[in-house]
Amino acid sequence: MRITHALYLLSAAAWMFVASEAHAQDVRTVVLRFRKAGDTVAIRNAQITIDHTIEAGVTDSLGMVSIPDLEDGGHIVEAVARGYQAFFDKFTSGPGVPMPIDLEILAFAPPTKPKGVMTTLTLEGVAARRAKGQGRFFTLAQLKAADGRPLANLLKVDAGAGIATGPNGESFLAASGRATCYAAVIRDGLRVYPFENAAPPDLDKIFTDDLSAVELYATMPAELRDAGSCGALVLWRR
């Protein structure tokens, strides 16, 4: 009797183990749907990979792909689509998960057109221009010592520059004795003012701890003769 009972218990335990294993290995067809982030646009022809090893094919015209016989549980999905950023995310499949599983991919931002005119000035040329003695220069050490002051304050106090007030209270660098003649501004080699309808940058919103060098010219250097006659401010960011 005891032997029969023991065999029964052993058989029941074995059945429970097999059932547990079978439950752990439940599989189902999983449907993923890919859309453009923040939009309803379906992403078609995206190459989909599951768990780095399962090549699931490409998405259809509705942005969907089906993965048959995928084990329940957590998975990693990778998607590669032209015009979209590389995509990695996690999803979970199981008996209570509705299909399709929606995922969003960020599109590449179109390159922005530079808002300025490229000049021939370079950061490497600062020392050579400084040696000519044609302007006022602030080095990285001087800018660090300025302890994060607004650039308008630095130029006014330490260089005697004329700072004019713009229509909305901005601080613009003005030519000596000409309050409405604003200096050209070059930032990292790009002339941002004058440029089309751009206003000069507000020097109260530029701080010394953001800059690695500053060049201040009362008379236009040869490289900037086409930018007007009100002087120039050349900024190099860290």
Secondary structure, DSSP 8 states (H G I E B T S, - for coil): -HHHHHHHHHHHHHHHHHHHHHHHT-EEEEEEEEEETTS--B--S-EEEETTTEEEEE--TTSEEEEEEEESEEEEEEEE-TTB--EEEEEEESTT--SSEEEEE-B-------SSEE-S--GGGHHHHHHTT-SEEE-HHHHHHTTT-BHHHHHHHHH--EEEE-TTS-EEEEETTEEEEE-EEEETTEEEESSTT-----GGG-BGGGEEEEEEESS--GGGGGG-SS-EEEEEE-
